[in-house]
């Protein structure tokens, strides 16, 4: 074997070795958001939420919400502590709701001009003065909102305002109902936590080296008297140039609620769960470039039937899964 061949083989071996080993030799990087007044960024949001539970006849009934949206984020203010005020508006919004009772579902596109004509259009057009459905009213109100979001230095969200059009539409719709589920990612109950996924991957505001791990915990209310702690273990899996790759897994643990449970209310227990996060962060720009959250959880609700019952208790199992994809528009 010639010396030139030996040199080539050694170089090839080192190249293969370097490609197989994570880039843990890089120095610490910041995973904090960087703000500039007047800066604008656009994100594409795609979500799917599926819930399956038995109907009155014991058959599996599935409820599904799919959303896609183009979001425009404008930085209005930056404070001395490293937080910011961000204005969020919709450029497009598409929502599909599928429920066991098909009459309550539907598809909404906003703005309407962006809707794709159906492959099989109806033989008769709806009356011009037809009342919009609850789904159309709520999704239209949501798309018309301009949210003002106060973001803390660690990327968490402290306040969200600008939801008045949606609040009015909810009031007119009578509050809770199938159409409310179509709000999906923008549900008022989870809105602050969901929006924080645009900016928060490292709550301690510390520079992290590749291979580093850290934990965060969120307390979740599951009902009037049930709660759970969601503990997420994050890992900075690698850094290539200014692109940091982050992976995380979340574990849900039921915890006692501060409220006393109604003896007649179902008792909840947690079954199988699979919750993962993958994200990419531009360390030079201080901005999220992509994130995917995937969740699949099984819950069992048990009701005690009391003394004298032929069966001491009855249980039903429900499954909930979701996938949320956020992508920075180049």
C-alpha beads as a LAMMPS data file, in Angstrom:
LAMMPS data file: protein, C-alpha beads

330 atoms
329 bonds

1 atom types
1 bond types

-500.0 500.0 xlo xhi
-500.0 500.0 ylo yhi
-500.0 500.0 zlo zhi

Masses

1 110.0

Atoms # bond

1 1 1 0.000 0.000 0.000
2 1 1 1.451 3.381 -1.000
3 1 1 1.982 6.240 1.475
4 1 1 -0.559 8.321 -0.423
5 1 1 -3.126 5.574 0.064
6 1 1 -2.325 5.441 3.796
7 1 1 -2.827 9.207 4.137
8 1 1 -6.140 9.006 2.266
9 1 1 -7.396 6.181 4.491
10 1 1 -6.414 8.010 7.687
11 1 1 -8.188 11.171 6.560
12 1 1 -11.274 9.189 5.548
13 1 1 -11.366 7.420 8.931
14 1 1 -11.108 10.707 10.823
15 1 1 -13.865 12.226 8.674
16 1 1 -16.187 9.299 9.384
17 1 1 -15.391 9.455 13.090
18 1 1 -16.049 13.188 13.240
19 1 1 -19.390 12.755 11.463
20 1 1 -20.467 10.054 13.911
21 1 1 -19.631 11.962 17.105
22 1 1 -21.941 14.810 18.269
23 1 1 -20.371 18.251 18.256
24 1 1 -19.846 18.315 22.022
25 1 1 -16.584 20.191 21.669
26 1 1 -18.353 23.478 20.952
27 1 1 -18.475 26.100 23.650
28 1 1 -21.579 27.211 25.550
29 1 1 -24.309 28.939 23.546
30 1 1 -27.187 31.211 24.516
31 1 1 -30.730 29.955 23.968
32 1 1 -32.370 33.235 24.951
33 1 1 -34.490 35.320 22.572
34 1 1 -32.889 38.440 21.142
35 1 1 -35.196 41.417 20.580
36 1 1 -34.978 44.404 18.240
37 1 1 -37.704 47.052 18.258
38 1 1 -39.540 46.989 14.943
39 1 1 -38.291 43.540 13.949
40 1 1 -40.833 41.299 12.209
41 1 1 -40.869 37.549 11.791
42 1 1 -43.369 35.156 10.270
43 1 1 -44.106 31.641 11.443
44 1 1 -46.144 28.849 9.928
45 1 1 -48.177 26.983 12.527
46 1 1 -49.675 23.540 11.891
47 1 1 -51.538 21.659 14.618
48 1 1 -53.678 18.572 15.036
49 1 1 -55.572 17.576 18.180
50 1 1 -57.343 14.208 18.424
51 1 1 -59.439 12.910 21.291
52 1 1 -61.012 9.448 21.313
53 1 1 -63.455 8.287 23.977
54 1 1 -66.431 5.899 24.121
55 1 1 -69.847 7.202 23.145
56 1 1 -73.122 6.312 24.874
57 1 1 -73.065 2.914 23.178
58 1 1 -69.472 2.186 24.147
59 1 1 -68.107 2.704 20.647
60 1 1 -64.992 4.790 20.058
61 1 1 -65.919 8.343 19.076
62 1 1 -63.199 10.587 17.694
63 1 1 -63.025 14.363 17.776
64 1 1 -60.328 16.046 15.665
65 1 1 -59.209 19.641 15.199
66 1 1 -56.664 20.607 12.521
67 1 1 -55.266 24.117 12.206
68 1 1 -52.801 25.901 9.982
69 1 1 -51.915 29.581 10.151
70 1 1 -49.381 32.145 9.022
71 1 1 -48.505 34.361 11.996
72 1 1 -46.872 37.792 11.827
73 1 1 -44.885 38.821 14.919
74 1 1 -43.836 42.452 15.385
75 1 1 -41.627 43.581 18.309
76 1 1 -43.216 46.740 19.720
77 1 1 -41.083 47.310 22.821
78 1 1 -37.976 45.938 24.536
79 1 1 -37.401 46.488 28.252
80 1 1 -34.144 46.794 30.166
81 1 1 -34.506 43.358 31.777
82 1 1 -34.502 41.547 28.434
83 1 1 -38.237 41.100 27.973
84 1 1 -40.375 42.413 25.140
85 1 1 -43.865 43.305 23.989
86 1 1 -44.768 41.464 20.793
87 1 1 -47.777 42.104 18.574
88 1 1 -49.146 38.964 16.908
89 1 1 -51.611 38.979 14.035
90 1 1 -52.948 36.425 11.566
91 1 1 -52.202 36.534 7.856
92 1 1 -54.050 33.280 7.175
93 1 1 -56.017 30.784 9.249
94 1 1 -57.421 27.408 8.215
95 1 1 -59.442 25.253 10.616
96 1 1 -61.082 21.855 10.266
97 1 1 -63.306 20.387 12.967
98 1 1 -64.504 16.777 12.863
99 1 1 -66.844 15.649 15.635
100 1 1 -68.985 12.536 16.157
101 1 1 -72.020 14.682 15.417
102 1 1 -71.077 15.708 11.888
103 1 1 -73.498 18.644 11.852
104 1 1 -71.325 20.534 14.370
105 1 1 -68.107 20.205 12.358
106 1 1 -66.899 22.072 9.330
107 1 1 -64.054 23.840 7.555
108 1 1 -63.195 27.522 7.778
109 1 1 -60.636 29.466 5.727
110 1 1 -59.604 33.016 6.499
111 1 1 -59.369 35.138 4.494
112 1 1 -62.140 33.488 2.494
113 1 1 -60.426 34.260 -0.816
114 1 1 -57.639 31.831 0.083
115 1 1 -60.029 28.890 0.352
116 1 1 -59.562 26.106 -2.192
117 1 1 -62.777 25.421 -4.132
118 1 1 -64.230 22.018 -3.207
119 1 1 -63.666 19.159 -5.649
120 1 1 -67.417 18.433 -5.661
121 1 1 -69.238 21.741 -5.179
122 1 1 -72.773 21.592 -3.774
123 1 1 -75.643 21.559 -6.284
124 1 1 -77.241 24.530 -4.554
125 1 1 -75.442 27.528 -3.097
126 1 1 -76.252 28.584 0.480
127 1 1 -78.578 31.537 0.781
128 1 1 -76.811 34.882 0.753
129 1 1 -78.413 35.842 4.045
130 1 1 -77.629 32.477 5.738
131 1 1 -76.398 32.838 9.296
132 1 1 -72.738 31.890 9.756
133 1 1 -72.157 28.789 11.832
134 1 1 -70.718 28.936 15.356
135 1 1 -67.471 27.597 13.908
136 1 1 -67.308 30.376 11.324
137 1 1 -68.089 33.061 13.893
138 1 1 -65.436 31.891 16.365
139 1 1 -62.689 31.317 13.797
140 1 1 -63.435 34.626 12.103
141 1 1 -63.291 36.417 15.444
142 1 1 -59.990 34.724 16.309
143 1 1 -58.444 35.652 12.958
144 1 1 -59.512 39.258 13.516
145 1 1 -57.694 39.486 16.851
146 1 1 -54.385 41.296 17.190
147 1 1 -52.709 39.868 20.285
148 1 1 -50.376 41.959 22.414
149 1 1 -48.043 39.534 24.186
150 1 1 -45.757 40.431 27.101
151 1 1 -42.750 38.099 26.977
152 1 1 -40.463 37.739 30.004
153 1 1 -36.656 37.566 29.625
154 1 1 -36.770 33.748 29.862
155 1 1 -39.241 33.548 26.969
156 1 1 -42.318 32.763 29.061
157 1 1 -45.482 34.776 28.506
158 1 1 -46.825 36.904 31.361
159 1 1 -49.896 38.528 29.765
160 1 1 -51.907 38.369 26.546
161 1 1 -54.420 41.038 25.540
162 1 1 -56.387 41.676 22.363
163 1 1 -58.852 38.785 22.610
164 1 1 -61.989 40.929 22.925
165 1 1 -63.413 39.962 19.476
166 1 1 -63.061 36.284 20.412
167 1 1 -64.573 36.858 23.854
168 1 1 -67.621 38.524 22.296
169 1 1 -68.041 35.668 19.809
170 1 1 -67.807 33.130 22.626
171 1 1 -70.448 35.004 24.577
172 1 1 -72.783 35.044 21.581
173 1 1 -72.172 31.315 21.033
174 1 1 -73.170 30.559 24.601
175 1 1 -69.695 29.654 25.843
176 1 1 -68.565 26.047 25.725
177 1 1 -69.507 23.908 22.739
178 1 1 -68.016 21.868 19.881
179 1 1 -66.955 24.996 17.979
180 1 1 -64.901 26.211 20.957
181 1 1 -62.598 23.219 20.516
182 1 1 -61.739 24.509 17.033
183 1 1 -59.824 27.390 18.638
184 1 1 -57.163 24.732 19.301
185 1 1 -53.712 26.247 19.885
186 1 1 -55.292 29.598 20.754
187 1 1 -57.635 28.296 23.451
188 1 1 -57.692 30.980 26.182
189 1 1 -57.052 28.353 28.883
190 1 1 -53.661 27.374 27.399
191 1 1 -52.837 30.458 25.358
192 1 1 -49.949 31.836 27.448
193 1 1 -48.224 28.453 27.687
194 1 1 -48.734 27.732 23.987
195 1 1 -47.423 31.101 22.809
196 1 1 -44.360 30.690 25.044
197 1 1 -43.249 27.797 22.826
198 1 1 -42.230 30.453 20.275
199 1 1 -39.571 31.866 22.608
200 1 1 -38.865 29.618 25.590
201 1 1 -36.519 26.620 25.473
202 1 1 -34.190 27.548 28.352
203 1 1 -35.918 29.091 31.354
204 1 1 -32.775 29.571 33.483
205 1 1 -31.242 32.086 31.042
206 1 1 -27.932 30.208 31.164
207 1 1 -25.508 29.484 28.354
208 1 1 -25.489 25.746 27.661
209 1 1 -22.812 23.464 26.282
210 1 1 -23.674 20.698 23.815
211 1 1 -24.744 17.634 25.782
212 1 1 -26.091 19.706 28.701
213 1 1 -29.471 18.830 30.219
214 1 1 -31.923 20.872 32.298
215 1 1 -35.439 20.493 33.701
216 1 1 -38.624 22.532 33.769
217 1 1 -41.916 21.771 35.517
218 1 1 -45.407 23.021 34.693
219 1 1 -48.456 22.484 36.900
220 1 1 -51.542 21.479 34.907
221 1 1 -55.157 21.649 36.063
222 1 1 -57.039 18.635 34.723
223 1 1 -60.417 19.434 36.212
224 1 1 -62.090 20.926 39.286
225 1 1 -60.169 18.652 41.673
226 1 1 -57.429 16.998 39.639
227 1 1 -53.990 18.179 38.622
228 1 1 -50.658 16.943 37.266
229 1 1 -47.065 18.083 37.105
230 1 1 -45.484 18.033 33.650
231 1 1 -41.720 17.647 34.062
232 1 1 -39.659 18.199 30.923
233 1 1 -36.027 17.132 30.580
234 1 1 -34.276 19.159 27.874
235 1 1 -31.011 18.268 26.142
236 1 1 -28.860 20.422 23.895
237 1 1 -28.085 17.571 21.524
238 1 1 -25.689 19.441 19.249
239 1 1 -24.565 22.701 17.682
240 1 1 -23.636 23.253 14.054
241 1 1 -22.520 26.783 13.340
242 1 1 -25.229 29.001 14.830
243 1 1 -27.890 26.280 14.768
244 1 1 -28.568 24.565 18.114
245 1 1 -30.576 21.346 18.166
246 1 1 -32.651 20.609 21.246
247 1 1 -34.579 17.489 22.255
248 1 1 -36.873 16.993 25.238
249 1 1 -39.194 14.463 26.836
250 1 1 -42.032 15.240 29.241
251 1 1 -43.455 13.055 32.002
252 1 1 -46.897 13.705 33.502
253 1 1 -47.361 12.857 37.173
254 1 1 -50.799 13.212 38.842
255 1 1 -50.664 15.457 41.918
256 1 1 -53.168 16.340 44.646
257 1 1 -55.361 19.300 43.806
258 1 1 -55.928 22.187 46.180
259 1 1 -59.676 21.651 45.764
260 1 1 -61.509 18.803 47.449
261 1 1 -62.844 16.223 45.026
262 1 1 -66.567 15.604 44.706
263 1 1 -67.134 11.986 45.860
264 1 1 -69.479 11.501 42.907
265 1 1 -66.972 12.825 40.393
266 1 1 -64.853 10.410 38.311
267 1 1 -61.401 9.515 39.598
268 1 1 -58.712 10.055 36.975
269 1 1 -55.669 7.843 36.475
270 1 1 -52.883 8.162 33.957
271 1 1 -52.024 5.345 31.565
272 1 1 -49.582 5.271 28.667
273 1 1 -47.914 8.539 27.776
274 1 1 -45.465 9.724 25.154
275 1 1 -44.530 13.412 25.045
276 1 1 -41.554 14.682 23.044
277 1 1 -40.191 17.997 21.772
278 1 1 -37.619 18.651 19.066
279 1 1 -36.484 22.182 18.316
280 1 1 -33.865 24.159 16.429
281 1 1 -32.661 27.543 17.683
282 1 1 -30.604 30.158 15.846
283 1 1 -28.092 31.230 18.506
284 1 1 -26.824 34.167 16.427
285 1 1 -30.265 35.638 15.824
286 1 1 -31.737 34.546 19.149
287 1 1 -34.763 33.063 17.424
288 1 1 -36.615 29.755 17.176
289 1 1 -36.360 28.304 13.672
290 1 1 -38.472 25.179 14.169
291 1 1 -40.221 23.195 16.876
292 1 1 -42.346 20.040 16.951
293 1 1 -44.327 19.013 20.037
294 1 1 -45.909 15.540 19.979
295 1 1 -48.136 14.177 22.756
296 1 1 -50.077 10.942 23.230
297 1 1 -51.695 10.292 26.602
298 1 1 -54.246 7.762 27.841
299 1 1 -56.546 8.588 30.771
300 1 1 -58.961 6.376 32.672
301 1 1 -61.978 7.819 34.492
302 1 1 -63.504 5.631 37.205
303 1 1 -66.843 6.225 38.934
304 1 1 -67.697 4.472 42.200
305 1 1 -71.303 3.242 42.147
306 1 1 -71.661 2.973 45.906
307 1 1 -72.837 0.261 48.304
308 1 1 -75.310 -2.259 46.967
309 1 1 -74.318 -1.844 43.344
310 1 1 -73.844 -5.018 41.339
311 1 1 -70.608 -3.582 39.997
312 1 1 -68.582 -1.513 42.504
313 1 1 -67.334 0.863 39.818
314 1 1 -67.238 1.535 36.106
315 1 1 -64.346 2.914 34.076
316 1 1 -63.928 4.507 30.676
317 1 1 -60.688 5.125 28.824
318 1 1 -59.959 8.110 26.636
319 1 1 -56.956 8.881 24.468
320 1 1 -55.670 12.315 23.564
321 1 1 -52.933 13.088 21.076
322 1 1 -51.602 16.240 19.506
323 1 1 -48.905 17.445 17.163
324 1 1 -47.838 21.078 16.952
325 1 1 -45.330 22.198 14.327
326 1 1 -43.895 25.743 14.289
327 1 1 -41.623 26.803 11.431
328 1 1 -39.881 30.128 10.836
329 1 1 -40.652 31.434 7.363
330 1 1 -37.396 32.197 5.579

Bonds

1 1 1 2
2 1 2 3
3 1 3 4
4 1 4 5
5 1 5 6
6 1 6 7
7 1 7 8
8 1 8 9
9 1 9 10
10 1 10 11
11 1 11 12
12 1 12 13
13 1 13 14
14 1 14 15
15 1 15 16
16 1 16 17
17 1 17 18
18 1 18 19
19 1 19 20
20 1 20 21
21 1 21 22
22 1 22 23
23 1 23 24
24 1 24 25
25 1 25 26
26 1 26 27
27 1 27 28
28 1 28 29
29 1 29 30
30 1 30 31
31 1 31 32
32 1 32 33
33 1 33 34
34 1 34 35
35 1 35 36
36 1 36 37
37 1 37 38
38 1 38 39
39 1 39 40
40 1 40 41
41 1 41 42
42 1 42 43
43 1 43 44
44 1 44 45
45 1 45 46
46 1 46 47
47 1 47 48
48 1 48 49
49 1 49 50
50 1 50 51
51 1 51 52
52 1 52 53
53 1 53 54
54 1 54 55
55 1 55 56
56 1 56 57
57 1 57 58
58 1 58 59
59 1 59 60
60 1 60 61
61 1 61 62
62 1 62 63
63 1 63 64
64 1 64 65
65 1 65 66
66 1 66 67
67 1 67 68
68 1 68 69
69 1 69 70
70 1 70 71
71 1 71 72
72 1 72 73
73 1 73 74
74 1 74 75
75 1 75 76
76 1 76 77
77 1 77 78
78 1 78 79
79 1 79 80
80 1 80 81
81 1 81 82
82 1 82 83
83 1 83 84
84 1 84 85
85 1 85 86
86 1 86 87
87 1 87 88
88 1 88 89
89 1 89 90
90 1 90 91
91 1 91 92
92 1 92 93
93 1 93 94
94 1 94 95
95 1 95 96
96 1 96 97
97 1 97 98
98 1 98 99
99 1 99 100
100 1 100 101
101 1 101 102
102 1 102 103
103 1 103 104
104 1 104 105
105 1 105 106
106 1 106 107
107 1 107 108
108 1 108 109
109 1 109 110
110 1 110 111
111 1 111 112
112 1 112 113
113 1 113 114
114 1 114 115
115 1 115 116
116 1 116 117
117 1 117 118
118 1 118 119
119 1 119 120
120 1 120 121
121 1 121 122
122 1 122 123
123 1 123 124
124 1 124 125
125 1 125 126
126 1 126 127
127 1 127 128
128 1 128 129
129 1 129 130
130 1 130 131
131 1 131 132
132 1 132 133
133 1 133 134
134 1 134 135
135 1 135 136
136 1 136 137
137 1 137 138
138 1 138 139
139 1 139 140
140 1 140 141
141 1 141 142
142 1 142 143
143 1 143 144
144 1 144 145
145 1 145 146
146 1 146 147
147 1 147 148
148 1 148 149
149 1 149 150
150 1 150 151
151 1 151 152
152 1 152 153
153 1 153 154
154 1 154 155
155 1 155 156
156 1 156 157
157 1 157 158
158 1 158 159
159 1 159 160
160 1 160 161
161 1 161 162
162 1 162 163
163 1 163 164
164 1 164 165
165 1 165 166
166 1 166 167
167 1 167 168
168 1 168 169
169 1 169 170
170 1 170 171
171 1 171 172
172 1 172 173
173 1 173 174
174 1 174 175
175 1 175 176
176 1 176 177
177 1 177 178
178 1 178 179
179 1 179 180
180 1 180 181
181 1 181 182
182 1 182 183
183 1 183 184
184 1 184 185
185 1 185 186
186 1 186 187
187 1 187 188
188 1 188 189
189 1 189 190
190 1 190 191
191 1 191 192
192 1 192 193
193 1 193 194
194 1 194 195
195 1 195 196
196 1 196 197
197 1 197 198
198 1 198 199
199 1 199 200
200 1 200 201
201 1 201 202
202 1 202 203
203 1 203 204
204 1 204 205
205 1 205 206
206 1 206 207
207 1 207 208
208 1 208 209
209 1 209 210
210 1 210 211
211 1 211 212
212 1 212 213
213 1 213 214
214 1 214 215
215 1 215 216
216 1 216 217
217 1 217 218
218 1 218 219
219 1 219 220
220 1 220 221
221 1 221 222
222 1 222 223
223 1 223 224
224 1 224 225
225 1 225 226
226 1 226 227
227 1 227 228
228 1 228 229
229 1 229 230
230 1 230 231
231 1 231 232
232 1 232 233
233 1 233 234
234 1 234 235
235 1 235 236
236 1 236 237
237 1 237 238
238 1 238 239
239 1 239 240
240 1 240 241
241 1 241 242
242 1 242 243
243 1 243 244
244 1 244 245
245 1 245 246
246 1 246 247
247 1 247 248
248 1 248 249
249 1 249 250
250 1 250 251
251 1 251 252
252 1 252 253
253 1 253 254
254 1 254 255
255 1 255 256
256 1 256 257
257 1 257 258
258 1 258 259
259 1 259 260
260 1 260 261
261 1 261 262
262 1 262 263
263 1 263 264
264 1 264 265
265 1 265 266
266 1 266 267
267 1 267 268
268 1 268 269
269 1 269 270
270 1 270 271
271 1 271 272
272 1 272 273
273 1 273 274
274 1 274 275
275 1 275 276
276 1 276 277
277 1 277 278
278 1 278 279
279 1 279 280
280 1 280 281
281 1 281 282
282 1 282 283
283 1 283 284
284 1 284 285
285 1 285 286
286 1 286 287
287 1 287 288
288 1 288 289
289 1 289 290
290 1 290 291
291 1 291 292
292 1 292 293
293 1 293 294
294 1 294 295
295 1 295 296
296 1 296 297
297 1 297 298
298 1 298 299
299 1 299 300
300 1 300 301
301 1 301 302
302 1 302 303
303 1 303 304
304 1 304 305
305 1 305 306
306 1 306 307
307 1 307 308
308 1 308 309
309 1 309 310
310 1 310 311
311 1 311 312
312 1 312 313
313 1 313 314
314 1 314 315
315 1 315 316
316 1 316 317
317 1 317 318
318 1 318 319
319 1 319 320
320 1 320 321
321 1 321 322
322 1 322 323
323 1 323 324
324 1 324 325
325 1 325 326
326 1 326 327
327 1 327 328
328 1 328 329
329 1 329 330
